[in-house]
Amino acid sequence: MLNDGKNPPKPRDKAAEARNEEREKRYRAFQDGLRAIWSEMKRVTWPSREEWVSATLVTIGLVLVVAVWTTAIGQLAIWIFKTGQ
């Protein structure tokens, strides 16, 4: 008998049926997770463009400060612990 696409073929044994049920559970869990993410994304208060730009500039500034500080401490350590040169 040909499968007309309306009724899926019947599993041949209980193991195949269990695998299909597990696959369906994972698919439903995945769908539920996506729905939860979408619902949560609707509730988020997104920053305005000005807030976003301001936060980005603060982040870049702090990264530069940490880079300069780390370089200065490294150079100081090299100068203090310089051996025989």
C-alpha positions as CSV (number, residue, x, y, z in Angstrom):
1,M,0.0,0.0,0.0
2,L,1.3,3.4,-0.9
3,N,1.6,6.2,1.6
4,D,-0.7,9.0,0.4
5,G,0.9,11.5,2.8
6,K,-2.2,11.8,5.0
7,N,-1.4,9.0,7.4
8,P,2.2,8.4,8.5
9,P,3.4,4.8,8.2
10,K,2.9,2.7,11.3
11,P,6.1,1.8,13.3
12,R,7.0,-1.9,12.9
13,D,7.9,-2.5,16.6
14,K,7.8,-1.0,20.0
15,A,11.3,0.3,19.8
16,A,10.6,2.3,16.7
17,E,7.4,3.6,18.3
18,A,9.3,4.7,21.4
19,R,11.9,6.5,19.2
20,N,9.1,8.3,17.4
21,E,7.5,9.3,20.6
22,E,10.8,10.6,22.0
23,R,11.4,12.5,18.8
24,E,8.0,14.1,19.0
25,K,8.6,15.0,22.7
26,R,11.9,16.7,21.8
27,Y,10.3,18.5,18.9
28,R,7.5,19.8,21.2
29,A,10.0,20.8,23.8
30,F,11.9,22.7,21.2
31,Q,8.8,24.5,20.0
32,D,7.8,25.3,23.6
33,G,11.3,26.8,24.1
34,L,11.0,28.9,21.0
35,R,7.6,30.2,22.1
36,A,9.0,31.0,25.6
37,I,11.9,32.9,24.0
38,W,9.6,34.8,21.7
39,S,7.3,35.7,24.6
40,E,10.2,36.9,26.7
41,M,11.6,39.0,23.8
42,K,8.3,40.8,23.6
43,R,8.6,41.8,27.2
44,V,12.1,43.2,27.0
45,T,12.5,47.0,27.3
46,W,15.0,47.7,24.6
47,P,17.3,50.7,24.9
48,S,16.9,53.7,22.7
49,R,19.6,54.4,20.1
50,E,21.1,57.1,22.4
51,E,21.3,54.7,25.3
52,W,22.8,52.0,23.1
53,V,25.5,54.4,21.7
54,S,26.3,55.7,25.2
55,A,26.7,52.2,26.6
56,T,28.9,51.2,23.7
57,L,31.2,54.2,24.2
58,V,31.5,53.4,27.9
59,T,32.4,49.8,27.1
60,I,35.0,50.8,24.6
61,G,36.4,53.4,27.0
62,L,36.7,50.8,29.8
63,V,38.4,48.3,27.5
64,L,41.0,50.9,26.6
65,V,41.6,51.8,30.2
66,V,42.1,48.2,31.1
67,A,44.4,47.7,28.1
68,V,46.6,50.7,29.1
69,W,46.6,49.6,32.8
70,T,47.6,46.0,31.9
71,T,50.3,47.2,29.6
72,A,51.7,49.6,32.3
73,I,51.7,46.9,34.9
74,G,53.4,44.5,32.5
75,Q,56.1,47.1,31.6
76,L,56.6,47.9,35.3
77,A,57.1,44.2,36.1
78,I,59.6,43.9,33.2
79,W,61.5,46.9,34.5
80,I,61.5,45.6,38.2
81,F,62.4,42.0,37.3
82,K,64.9,42.7,34.5
83,T,67.8,40.4,35.0
84,G,71.4,41.0,33.8
85,Q,70.6,43.4,30.9
